[in-house]
Amino acid sequence: MANTEAALKDAMSSIEGTTGVALVDYTSGMALGTLGGGKDFNLEVAAAGNTDVIRAKLRTMEHLGIKDEIEDILITLGTQYHLIRLLKTRGGNGLFLYLVLDASRANLAMARHQLKKIEAELEI
């Protein structure tokens, strides 16, 4: 089992093209841990902003009567992929892993697979 810091380091080192990763509480918008980002990309602001994306999707699912769970949400930009994975592990309720990838270097299928593995090993 990995703690937050170890999980974030694992994501940065094992997922090709990762430029930033965060563990975020979508009920408060607070990042519980971040790694990467930089002066041109404020990871904490992006992580907090994505809480609105999750809340909107959950509300829409409720209005539509969809009884399923969100696994992940993918946002594609010209040069980046943003992958949001809601945690299903014990203690992970209300939390998500947020991964920012360089689109020219990333493999989305592998990134999703590895992020799911990191989630399974994460101990909150």
LUMLO-800872 format. One record per atom (N, C-alpha, C): residue in one letter; atom name; x, y, z. Coordinates in nm, 2 decimals. Layout:
BEGIN
[node A,CA,[X,Y,Z]];
...
END
This chain:
BEGIN
[node M,N,[0.08,-0.12,0.00]];
[node M,CA,[0.00,0.00,0.00]];
[node M,C,[0.09,0.13,0.00]];
[node A,N,[0.05,0.22,-0.08]];
[node A,CA,[0.12,0.35,-0.09]];
[node A,C,[0.05,0.46,-0.03]];
[node N,N,[0.13,0.55,0.03]];
[node N,CA,[0.07,0.68,0.08]];
[node N,C,[0.05,0.78,-0.03]];
[node T,N,[0.00,0.89,0.00]];
[node T,CA,[-0.03,0.99,-0.10]];
[node T,C,[0.10,1.03,-0.18]];
[node E,N,[0.20,1.07,-0.10]];
[node E,CA,[0.33,1.11,-0.16]];
[node E,C,[0.39,1.00,-0.26]];
[node A,N,[0.39,0.88,-0.21]];
[node A,CA,[0.44,0.77,-0.29]];
[node A,C,[0.36,0.75,-0.42]];
[node A,N,[0.23,0.76,-0.40]];
[node A,CA,[0.14,0.74,-0.52]];
[node A,C,[0.16,0.85,-0.62]];
[node L,N,[0.18,0.97,-0.58]];
[node L,CA,[0.20,1.08,-0.67]];
[node L,C,[0.34,1.07,-0.74]];
[node K,N,[0.44,1.03,-0.67]];
[node K,CA,[0.57,1.00,-0.73]];
[node K,C,[0.56,0.89,-0.83]];
[node D,N,[0.49,0.78,-0.79]];
[node D,CA,[0.47,0.67,-0.88]];
[node D,C,[0.41,0.71,-1.01]];
[node A,N,[0.31,0.80,-1.01]];
[node A,CA,[0.24,0.85,-1.13]];
[node A,C,[0.33,0.93,-1.21]];
[node M,N,[0.41,1.02,-1.15]];
[node M,CA,[0.50,1.10,-1.22]];
[node M,C,[0.61,1.02,-1.30]];
[node S,N,[0.66,0.91,-1.23]];
[node S,CA,[0.77,0.84,-1.29]];
[node S,C,[0.73,0.72,-1.37]];
[node S,N,[0.61,0.67,-1.35]];
[node S,CA,[0.57,0.54,-1.43]];
[node S,C,[0.47,0.57,-1.54]];
[node I,N,[0.41,0.69,-1.55]];
[node I,CA,[0.32,0.71,-1.66]];
[node I,C,[0.39,0.81,-1.76]];
[node E,N,[0.42,0.76,-1.87]];
[node E,CA,[0.48,0.83,-1.98]];
[node E,C,[0.41,0.96,-2.01]];
[node G,N,[0.48,1.07,-2.01]];
[node G,CA,[0.42,1.20,-2.05]];
[node G,C,[0.36,1.28,-1.94]];
[node T,N,[0.36,1.23,-1.82]];
[node T,CA,[0.30,1.30,-1.71]];
[node T,C,[0.37,1.43,-1.68]];
[node T,N,[0.30,1.54,-1.67]];
[node T,CA,[0.36,1.67,-1.63]];
[node T,C,[0.31,1.72,-1.50]];
[node G,N,[0.21,1.66,-1.44]];
[node G,CA,[0.15,1.69,-1.31]];
[node G,C,[0.05,1.59,-1.27]];
[node V,N,[0.04,1.58,-1.13]];
[node V,CA,[-0.05,1.48,-1.07]];
[node V,C,[-0.09,1.54,-0.94]];
[node A,N,[-0.22,1.52,-0.90]];
[node A,CA,[-0.27,1.57,-0.78]];
[node A,C,[-0.37,1.47,-0.72]];
[node L,N,[-0.38,1.47,-0.59]];
[node L,CA,[-0.49,1.40,-0.52]];
[node L,C,[-0.58,1.51,-0.46]];
[node V,N,[-0.71,1.51,-0.50]];
[node V,CA,[-0.80,1.62,-0.47]];
[node V,C,[-0.93,1.58,-0.41]];
[node D,N,[-0.97,1.66,-0.31]];
[node D,CA,[-1.10,1.64,-0.25]];
[node D,C,[-1.21,1.72,-0.33]];
[node Y,N,[-1.30,1.65,-0.40]];
[node Y,CA,[-1.39,1.73,-0.48]];
[node Y,C,[-1.51,1.79,-0.40]];
[node T,N,[-1.52,1.75,-0.27]];
[node T,CA,[-1.62,1.82,-0.19]];
[node T,C,[-1.58,1.96,-0.15]];
[node S,N,[-1.45,1.97,-0.13]];
[node S,CA,[-1.40,2.10,-0.08]];
[node S,C,[-1.32,2.18,-0.19]];
[node G,N,[-1.27,2.10,-0.29]];
[node G,CA,[-1.19,2.16,-0.40]];
[node G,C,[-1.04,2.17,-0.36]];
[node M,N,[-1.01,2.12,-0.24]];
[node M,CA,[-0.87,2.13,-0.19]];
[node M,C,[-0.78,2.01,-0.24]];
[node A,N,[-0.67,2.05,-0.29]];
[node A,CA,[-0.57,1.95,-0.33]];
[node A,C,[-0.50,1.90,-0.20]];
[node L,N,[-0.50,1.77,-0.18]];
[node L,CA,[-0.44,1.71,-0.07]];
[node L,C,[-0.29,1.68,-0.09]];
[node G,N,[-0.25,1.68,-0.22]];
[node G,CA,[-0.12,1.66,-0.26]];
[node G,C,[-0.10,1.69,-0.40]];
[node T,N,[0.01,1.75,-0.44]];
[node T,CA,[0.04,1.78,-0.58]];
[node T,C,[0.19,1.75,-0.61]];
[node L,N,[0.21,1.72,-0.74]];
[node L,CA,[0.35,1.70,-0.78]];
[node L,C,[0.36,1.74,-0.93]];
[node G,N,[0.45,1.82,-0.96]];
[node G,CA,[0.46,1.87,-1.10]];
[node G,C,[0.40,2.00,-1.12]];
[node G,N,[0.35,2.02,-1.24]];
[node G,CA,[0.30,2.16,-1.28]];
[node G,C,[0.41,2.25,-1.30]];
[node G,N,[0.40,2.38,-1.27]];
[node G,CA,[0.51,2.47,-1.28]];
[node G,C,[0.45,2.61,-1.30]];
[node K,N,[0.54,2.71,-1.34]];
[node K,CA,[0.50,2.85,-1.34]];
[node K,C,[0.40,2.87,-1.46]];
[node D,N,[0.40,2.79,-1.56]];
[node D,CA,[0.30,2.80,-1.67]];
[node D,C,[0.18,2.72,-1.65]];
[node F,N,[0.17,2.64,-1.55]];
[node F,CA,[0.06,2.56,-1.52]];
[node F,C,[0.04,2.54,-1.37]];
[node N,N,[-0.05,2.61,-1.31]];
[node N,CA,[-0.08,2.60,-1.17]];
[node N,C,[-0.17,2.48,-1.14]];
[node L,N,[-0.10,2.37,-1.09]];
[node L,CA,[-0.17,2.25,-1.07]];
[node L,C,[-0.28,2.26,-0.97]];
[node E,N,[-0.26,2.34,-0.86]];
[node E,CA,[-0.36,2.35,-0.76]];
[node E,C,[-0.49,2.42,-0.81]];
[node V,N,[-0.47,2.52,-0.89]];
[node V,CA,[-0.59,2.59,-0.95]];
[node V,C,[-0.66,2.50,-1.05]];
[node A,N,[-0.59,2.42,-1.13]];
[node A,CA,[-0.65,2.33,-1.22]];
[node A,C,[-0.72,2.22,-1.15]];
[node A,N,[-0.66,2.17,-1.04]];
[node A,CA,[-0.72,2.06,-0.96]];
[node A,C,[-0.85,2.11,-0.90]];
[node A,N,[-0.85,2.23,-0.84]];
[node A,CA,[-0.97,2.28,-0.78]];
[node A,C,[-1.08,2.31,-0.88]];
[node G,N,[-1.04,2.36,-1.00]];
[node G,CA,[-1.14,2.38,-1.11]];
[node G,C,[-1.21,2.26,-1.15]];
[node N,N,[-1.14,2.14,-1.15]];
[node N,CA,[-1.19,2.02,-1.20]];
[node N,C,[-1.29,1.96,-1.10]];
[node T,N,[-1.30,2.01,-0.98]];
[node T,CA,[-1.40,1.97,-0.89]];
[node T,C,[-1.54,2.01,-0.94]];
[node D,N,[-1.55,2.13,-1.01]];
[node D,CA,[-1.67,2.17,-1.07]];
[node D,C,[-1.71,2.08,-1.18]];
[node V,N,[-1.62,2.02,-1.26]];
[node V,CA,[-1.65,1.93,-1.37]];
[node V,C,[-1.71,1.80,-1.31]];
[node I,N,[-1.65,1.75,-1.20]];
[node I,CA,[-1.71,1.63,-1.14]];
[node I,C,[-1.85,1.66,-1.08]];
[node R,N,[-1.86,1.77,-1.01]];
[node R,CA,[-1.99,1.80,-0.95]];
[node R,C,[-2.10,1.81,-1.06]];
[node A,N,[-2.07,1.88,-1.17]];
[node A,CA,[-2.16,1.89,-1.28]];
[node A,C,[-2.20,1.76,-1.34]];
[node K,N,[-2.11,1.67,-1.36]];
[node K,CA,[-2.14,1.54,-1.42]];
[node K,C,[-2.22,1.46,-1.32]];
[node L,N,[-2.19,1.46,-1.19]];
[node L,CA,[-2.27,1.39,-1.09]];
[node L,C,[-2.41,1.44,-1.09]];
[node R,N,[-2.43,1.57,-1.10]];
[node R,CA,[-2.57,1.63,-1.10]];
[node R,C,[-2.64,1.59,-1.22]];
[node T,N,[-2.58,1.59,-1.34]];
[node T,CA,[-2.64,1.55,-1.46]];
[node T,C,[-2.68,1.40,-1.46]];
[node M,N,[-2.59,1.32,-1.41]];
[node M,CA,[-2.63,1.18,-1.39]];
[node M,C,[-2.75,1.16,-1.31]];
[node E,N,[-2.75,1.23,-1.20]];
[node E,CA,[-2.87,1.22,-1.10]];
[node E,C,[-3.00,1.27,-1.17]];
[node H,N,[-2.99,1.38,-1.25]];
[node H,CA,[-3.11,1.43,-1.32]];
[node H,C,[-3.16,1.33,-1.43]];
[node L,N,[-3.07,1.26,-1.48]];
[node L,CA,[-3.10,1.16,-1.59]];
[node L,C,[-3.14,1.02,-1.53]];
[node G,N,[-3.12,1.01,-1.40]];
[node G,CA,[-3.15,0.88,-1.34]];
[node G,C,[-3.05,0.77,-1.36]];
[node I,N,[-2.93,0.81,-1.40]];
[node I,CA,[-2.82,0.72,-1.43]];
[node I,C,[-2.77,0.67,-1.29]];
[node K,N,[-2.77,0.54,-1.27]];
[node K,CA,[-2.73,0.48,-1.14]];
[node K,C,[-2.59,0.42,-1.15]];
[node D,N,[-2.51,0.46,-1.24]];
[node D,CA,[-2.38,0.41,-1.26]];
[node D,C,[-2.28,0.50,-1.19]];
[node E,N,[-2.15,0.46,-1.18]];
[node E,CA,[-2.05,0.54,-1.12]];
[node E,C,[-1.95,0.59,-1.23]];
[node I,N,[-1.89,0.70,-1.20]];
[node I,CA,[-1.79,0.76,-1.29]];
[node I,C,[-1.66,0.69,-1.26]];
[node E,N,[-1.60,0.63,-1.36]];
[node E,CA,[-1.46,0.57,-1.35]];
[node E,C,[-1.36,0.69,-1.37]];
[node D,N,[-1.37,0.75,-1.49]];
[node D,CA,[-1.28,0.86,-1.51]];
[node D,C,[-1.34,0.95,-1.61]];
[node I,N,[-1.28,1.07,-1.62]];
[node I,CA,[-1.33,1.18,-1.71]];
[node I,C,[-1.20,1.22,-1.78]];
[node L,N,[-1.21,1.23,-1.92]];
[node L,CA,[-1.10,1.27,-2.00]];
[node L,C,[-1.13,1.40,-2.07]];
[node I,N,[-1.03,1.50,-2.06]];
[node I,CA,[-1.04,1.62,-2.13]];
[node I,C,[-0.92,1.63,-2.22]];
[node T,N,[-0.95,1.65,-2.35]];
[node T,CA,[-0.84,1.66,-2.44]];
[node T,C,[-0.82,1.80,-2.49]];
[node L,N,[-0.70,1.85,-2.48]];
[node L,CA,[-0.67,1.99,-2.53]];
[node L,C,[-0.57,1.97,-2.65]];
[node G,N,[-0.53,2.07,-2.71]];
[node G,CA,[-0.44,2.06,-2.83]];
[node G,C,[-0.31,1.99,-2.79]];
[node T,N,[-0.26,2.02,-2.68]];
[node T,CA,[-0.12,1.97,-2.64]];
[node T,C,[-0.13,1.89,-2.51]];
[node Q,N,[-0.24,1.88,-2.45]];
[node Q,CA,[-0.25,1.81,-2.32]];
[node Q,C,[-0.37,1.72,-2.31]];
[node Y,N,[-0.36,1.62,-2.23]];
[node Y,CA,[-0.47,1.53,-2.18]];
[node Y,C,[-0.48,1.56,-2.03]];
[node H,N,[-0.61,1.57,-1.99]];
[node H,CA,[-0.63,1.58,-1.84]];
[node H,C,[-0.72,1.46,-1.81]];
[node L,N,[-0.67,1.38,-1.72]];
[node L,CA,[-0.74,1.26,-1.68]];
[node L,C,[-0.78,1.27,-1.53]];
[node I,N,[-0.91,1.25,-1.51]];
[node I,CA,[-0.97,1.26,-1.37]];
[node I,C,[-1.02,1.13,-1.33]];
[node R,N,[-0.97,1.07,-1.23]];
[node R,CA,[-1.01,0.93,-1.19]];
[node R,C,[-1.07,0.94,-1.04]];
[node L,N,[-1.20,0.92,-1.03]];
[node L,CA,[-1.26,0.91,-0.90]];
[node L,C,[-1.22,0.79,-0.83]];
[node L,N,[-1.18,0.81,-0.70]];
[node L,CA,[-1.14,0.69,-0.62]];
[node L,C,[-1.25,0.61,-0.57]];
[node K,N,[-1.23,0.48,-0.58]];
[node K,CA,[-1.33,0.38,-0.53]];
[node K,C,[-1.28,0.30,-0.41]];
[node T,N,[-1.15,0.32,-0.38]];
[node T,CA,[-1.09,0.25,-0.28]];
[node T,C,[-1.14,0.29,-0.14]];
[node R,N,[-1.12,0.21,-0.04]];
[node R,CA,[-1.17,0.24,0.10]];
[node R,C,[-1.10,0.37,0.14]];
[node G,N,[-1.18,0.46,0.19]];
[node G,CA,[-1.13,0.59,0.24]];
[node G,C,[-1.12,0.69,0.13]];
[node G,N,[-1.15,0.65,0.00]];
[node G,CA,[-1.14,0.74,-0.11]];
[node G,C,[-1.26,0.82,-0.15]];
[node N,N,[-1.37,0.80,-0.07]];
[node N,CA,[-1.50,0.87,-0.11]];
[node N,C,[-1.48,1.02,-0.11]];
[node G,N,[-1.52,1.08,-0.23]];
[node G,CA,[-1.50,1.23,-0.24]];
[node G,C,[-1.37,1.27,-0.29]];
[node L,N,[-1.28,1.18,-0.33]];
[node L,CA,[-1.15,1.21,-0.37]];
[node L,C,[-1.13,1.17,-0.52]];
[node F,N,[-1.04,1.24,-0.59]];
[node F,CA,[-1.00,1.20,-0.72]];
[node F,C,[-0.85,1.22,-0.75]];
[node L,N,[-0.80,1.14,-0.83]];
[node L,CA,[-0.66,1.16,-0.88]];
[node L,C,[-0.67,1.24,-1.01]];
[node Y,N,[-0.59,1.34,-1.03]];
[node Y,CA,[-0.59,1.42,-1.14]];
[node Y,C,[-0.45,1.42,-1.21]];
[node L,N,[-0.45,1.38,-1.33]];
[node L,CA,[-0.33,1.36,-1.41]];
[node L,C,[-0.33,1.45,-1.53]];
[node V,N,[-0.22,1.52,-1.55]];
[node V,CA,[-0.20,1.60,-1.66]];
[node V,C,[-0.09,1.54,-1.75]];
[node L,N,[-0.12,1.52,-1.88]];
[node L,CA,[-0.02,1.45,-1.97]];
[node L,C,[0.01,1.54,-2.09]];
[node D,N,[0.13,1.53,-2.13]];
[node D,CA,[0.18,1.59,-2.26]];
[node D,C,[0.12,1.50,-2.37]];
[node A,N,[0.03,1.55,-2.45]];
[node A,CA,[-0.03,1.47,-2.55]];
[node A,C,[0.06,1.41,-2.65]];
[node S,N,[0.18,1.47,-2.68]];
[node S,CA,[0.27,1.42,-2.78]];
[node S,C,[0.35,1.30,-2.73]];
[node R,N,[0.35,1.28,-2.59]];
[node R,CA,[0.43,1.17,-2.54]];
[node R,C,[0.35,1.07,-2.47]];
[node A,N,[0.22,1.09,-2.45]];
[node A,CA,[0.14,1.00,-2.36]];
[node A,C,[0.06,0.90,-2.44]];
[node N,N,[0.04,0.79,-2.38]];
[node N,CA,[-0.04,0.68,-2.43]];
[node N,C,[-0.16,0.67,-2.34]];
[node L,N,[-0.28,0.71,-2.38]];
[node L,CA,[-0.40,0.72,-2.29]];
[node L,C,[-0.44,0.59,-2.23]];
[node A,N,[-0.43,0.48,-2.31]];
[node A,CA,[-0.47,0.35,-2.26]];
[node A,C,[-0.38,0.31,-2.15]];
[node M,N,[-0.25,0.33,-2.17]];
[node M,CA,[-0.15,0.29,-2.07]];
[node M,C,[-0.17,0.38,-1.94]];
[node A,N,[-0.19,0.51,-1.97]];
[node A,CA,[-0.21,0.60,-1.85]];
[node A,C,[-0.33,0.56,-1.77]];
[node R,N,[-0.44,0.53,-1.83]];
[node R,CA,[-0.56,0.49,-1.76]];
[node R,C,[-0.53,0.36,-1.68]];
[node H,N,[-0.46,0.27,-1.74]];
[node H,CA,[-0.43,0.14,-1.68]];
[node H,C,[-0.34,0.16,-1.56]];
[node Q,N,[-0.24,0.24,-1.57]];
[node Q,CA,[-0.14,0.26,-1.46]];
[node Q,C,[-0.21,0.34,-1.35]];
[node L,N,[-0.29,0.44,-1.39]];
[node L,CA,[-0.36,0.52,-1.28]];
[node L,C,[-0.46,0.43,-1.20]];
[node K,N,[-0.52,0.34,-1.27]];
[node K,CA,[-0.61,0.25,-1.19]];
[node K,C,[-0.53,0.16,-1.10]];
[node K,N,[-0.41,0.12,-1.14]];
[node K,CA,[-0.32,0.04,-1.05]];
[node K,C,[-0.27,0.12,-0.93]];
[node I,N,[-0.24,0.25,-0.96]];
[node I,CA,[-0.19,0.34,-0.85]];
[node I,C,[-0.31,0.36,-0.75]];
[node E,N,[-0.43,0.38,-0.80]];
[node E,CA,[-0.54,0.39,-0.72]];
[node E,C,[-0.56,0.27,-0.62]];
[node A,N,[-0.55,0.15,-0.68]];
[node A,CA,[-0.57,0.03,-0.60]];
[node A,C,[-0.46,0.01,-0.49]];
[node E,N,[-0.35,0.07,-0.51]];
[node E,CA,[-0.24,0.06,-0.41]];
[node E,C,[-0.24,0.18,-0.31]];
[node L,N,[-0.32,0.28,-0.34]];
[node L,CA,[-0.32,0.40,-0.26]];
[node L,C,[-0.40,0.37,-0.13]];
[node E,N,[-0.33,0.41,-0.02]];
[node E,CA,[-0.40,0.40,0.11]];
[node E,C,[-0.42,0.54,0.17]];
[node I,N,[-0.55,0.57,0.19]];
[node I,CA,[-0.59,0.71,0.23]];
[node I,C,[-0.59,0.71,0.39]];
END
